[in-house]
Amino acid sequence: MLNIYKQSFFGFLWLFVVLLEVSSAEEDANGVISKDRASLLSFMAGIVSHSERALDKWNASGIHVCEWSGIQCHNVSRAVVKLDLSGRSLRGTISPALSGMSSLAVLDLSRNFFEGQIPPEIGSVVGLKLLSLAWNLLEGEIPSELGSLRQLIYIDLGSNRLSDNIPSELFCNWSNSIQYIDLSNNTLTGKLPLRDECKLKELKYLLLWSNRLTGQVPPALGNSSKLKWLDLESNFLTGELPLDILRKMPYLQFLYLSYNGFTSHDGNTNLEPFFDALANFSHLQELELGANNLGGVIPLNIGDLPKNLSQLHLAENHIYGTIPTQISNLTSLTLLNLSSNLLNGTIPIELCQMERLERVYLSNNSLSGELPSALGDLPHLGLLDLSRNQLSGSIPDSFANLSQLRRLFLYKNNLSGTIPPSLGKCVNLEILDLSHNQISGLLPGEVAGLRSLKLYLNLSSNHLQGAIPLELSKMDMVLAIDLSLNNLSGKIPSQLGSCIALEHLNLSSNILEGPLPSSIGQLPYLKSLDVSSNHLAGALPLSLQASPTLRQFNVSFNNFSGNVSSKGGFSTLTLESFLGNPELCGSIKDMRPCPRKKRHGHVLILSILLSLVAMPLFCIFGYPALTLKTRIKRQLSIFHEDNNSGDEEQGRKGFKSKRYYYLPKISHRQLLEATGGFRQSSLIGSGRFGQVYKGVLQDETRIAVKVLDPRLADISESFKRECQVLRRTRHRNLMRIITICSKPDFKALVLPLMPNGSLENHLYSPTGGPTSGPLHLTQLVSILSDVAEGVAYLHHHSPVRVVHCDLKPSNILLDEDLTALVTDFGISRLVKNSDDQSNNVYNSAYDSVSCSSTDGLLCGSVGYIAPEYGMGKRASPEGDVFSFGVLVLEIITGIRPTNVPFSGGSSLHEWVKSHYPYNLDPIIEEALARHRCPGIQSEPLNELWREIVVELIELGLMCTQYNPSTRPNMSDVALEMGRLKQYLSSPSEVMILEASTTKS
Ligand SMILES: *[C@@H]1O[C@H](CO)[C@@H](O)[C@H](O)[C@H]1NC(C)=O
């Protein structure tokens, strides 16, 4: 079939024909003009719709036909010689009135939506040289009247719905002029109607692919000795390969005969004569013979095929025997496809001398022996498919040299040995499939860390052992990972939650133990998860049930325990998914129900209540500011408009479909029950847009319910859609919306309850907090790293780019192990724009949002807001970076940026900057005193911590630079914070540092 390169070649040809035509039409055409005009108006009447300006100036008063869009007239006679309305979204039928344009030489109506039949009247436009009706919806027979177009040079009727036999008048009558015939991609039937006496002597291009033509290639085609392109692919043609015909076409460049029923010579046993016939075709570039019935061996004279040959397809035939070494003579070959034949023997090492090879398919044969190490010498190799053979031995180290390799398929062989770590040097690899072999040993971190893997990693059905390497979490683009049926042991790393593009994960049939990390359920696109037949234990993470994308799920034959409710994503699952876990119980159909609860649950609830009372500020949600005018709201780039349109579109389309927009259902009634009727004692916070209540659902899920003030919550359906957009923005460091509850007069967001409250709480009322004592430095660095990761995801990786706009300690919540989750991003999308200014009524002092009366509204809270916002700049990622910088400095200094006790009204970052770099000591000492890690006291550690504090101050100052463009971006910040966190959390490094300092 045609590739792009050839398509553009058509363009050239077409242009050439057009130029030729317009200059040679010299007919005197008095009176013709008004006839042309009448024909065009009739034609126009047949068009029911079109794209904007497609028929510009048509029938406008006082404008000559020759000025109408798409029309070209003869210089002298002013008769219409060309009508080109290609690709203008015209809909309707082609009017027979076109035949009235007697001087027309070029008619191009391709790439529109014309329906109905081709009007036979076109056959009377006898001067027509170029006719293109391709890419429309035309149906029925090709009218035999077109055979009257004896001057036709170029005809393209491809990609329509034309049917029936090709009328024999066509080819025969055109015989002296036609150079280009394209009838491809229709449903034409019957034989190629080329009678012996018909000689298409000028024909250079014949494209008939994708039809239903039958019979043999007619011998008369041999008269077309100028043929360059012959594409008969995908028909039902039969007979021996037509070598007597082809022999007469020495100019052939592209010969496509794939997907037919051709056979080889001597009773389908001999390919040699055919290859012989092509040997002298010095122009031949591509030879496609795939998917026929060809039998025989690959003849030795394959090496005599033309030197220019760049593509050779012989796949899906019945070719047997070995691959002859002579093949290496084809030094220009970039693509070799011999897959799905009956080839045996070894892969000839000579193959590796074909230096230009880019794609090699030898799969589904019976090749044996080892992988030639010399394959690594193919500098351009991008795809290597040797799957489904009987290859043995190990994967050669030399594959590391394949720097262009994108796809490597070695599955279903007998490969043994280990995966060479050097494979990790193939930094362009997108697919790696080594499944169904006997490969053993560890999965090397170098290979697991191949960030380039975009599509899938399949190592299933081997003998791999050891732990799943943490490096696997670097595959943040990979769609599917299959490590099933190996001997992998240890825990499933929770870091797999970083593979955010992952849709399919199969870890089944290994010996993995420990819990199933909740981060897996939070993977935003996860569709199928199979961890069956391992030794996993513990409760199933709630995140799985809450996942809106998960469709297939199997945890069978493990030791999971606890209660499984059939709610949320589990509502469609059956017992099948949970078999062989004796300790699981719950409401899944046919599952053992859980025993009734005993009342001593009290203690737990009481302790939760206590901890909640102790953090009065928890869940006080500070909102990005309200917009005052819709217009301004739109400009406010909470969501970058330009990146957003695709998702909006998807949103619109998907909105009706439950599957796409699935949310676990929670009724108003359930929320009432969970919060004790929204009673005062459940109230844990209140912000500008409503109240936050804590609650416990029947299945014991602890939730925070954010009830939006009905006067502010958007009444329209867009509320749900916005929630969905936010829900798709998922990351382990971003607060997730479990679901929403939306009735006309009640809108609420249901969020997980964070047991450790907000960072605000820990910073400013540490003694009363649920954790004992203030946070120490290691914890704070980890929290800052989490926050940076979350915001970096919002800025750079989420499906819809989000600017947080209001980053501050009260918007950072901490879960049970003090992982930080950023909350309240993008929430202003959920709140209706109010025309009146009454919103300010809800402006609590706490949320102190800055509004500028001139530019409408700005987002952010006083103290954290970037200075450029005051100058009328709109919310931006740089603004978030600024707020993050303030946050870092706040944590170090312990000073709230909102009530800065500094003289001259300077801000926190200005104050810190005034101490930099020589007067930092008091700040450092103070920070260390406040956040010192308990227990350990040693000089070297102190030194280390001082260093960290200095680095944090520097980062804070960098982020709070006045010029937004000189601030680092959030990815850089996250990287830097990650480095600091790593530095602090790896005790070995601390030890080394300690040791080295003591020695010196
Ligand atoms: C064949 O034509 C159909 C429309 O009839 C089009 O959608 C399809 O893309 C065409 N196929 C190719 C390979 O161009």
The ligand as an SDF file (V2000), in Angstrom:
LIG
                    3D

 14 14  0  0  0  0  0  0  0  0999 V2000
  -10.1890    3.0790    2.5620 C   0  0  0  0  0  0  0  0  0  0  0  0
  -11.3420    3.8670    2.4590 O   0  0  0  0  0  0  0  0  0  0  0  0
  -12.0040    4.1240    3.6680 C   0  0  0  0  0  0  0  0  0  0  0  0
  -13.2230    4.9350    3.3820 C   0  0  0  0  0  0  0  0  0  0  0  0
  -13.9890    4.3100    2.4250 O   0  0  0  0  0  0  0  0  0  0  0  0
  -11.0710    4.8770    4.5800 C   0  0  0  0  0  0  0  0  0  0  0  0
  -11.6830    5.0900    5.8140 O   0  0  0  0  0  0  0  0  0  0  0  0
   -9.7900    4.0920    4.7680 C   0  0  0  0  0  0  0  0  0  0  0  0
   -8.8920    4.8320    5.5320 O   0  0  0  0  0  0  0  0  0  0  0  0
   -9.1850    3.7840    3.4070 C   0  0  0  0  0  0  0  0  0  0  0  0
   -8.0230    2.9250    3.6270 N   0  0  0  0  0  0  0  0  0  0  0  0
   -6.7820    3.3060    3.3830 C   0  0  0  0  0  0  0  0  0  0  0  0
   -5.7200    2.3240    3.7190 C   0  0  0  0  0  0  0  0  0  0  0  0
   -6.4990    4.3830    2.9010 O   0  0  0  0  0  0  0  0  0  0  0  0
  1  2  1  0
  1 10  1  0
  2  3  1  0
  3  4  1  0
  3  6  1  0
  4  5  1  0
  6  7  1  0
  6  8  1  0
  8  9  1  0
  8 10  1  0
 10 11  1  0
 11 12  1  0
 12 13  1  0
 12 14  2  0
M  END
$$$$
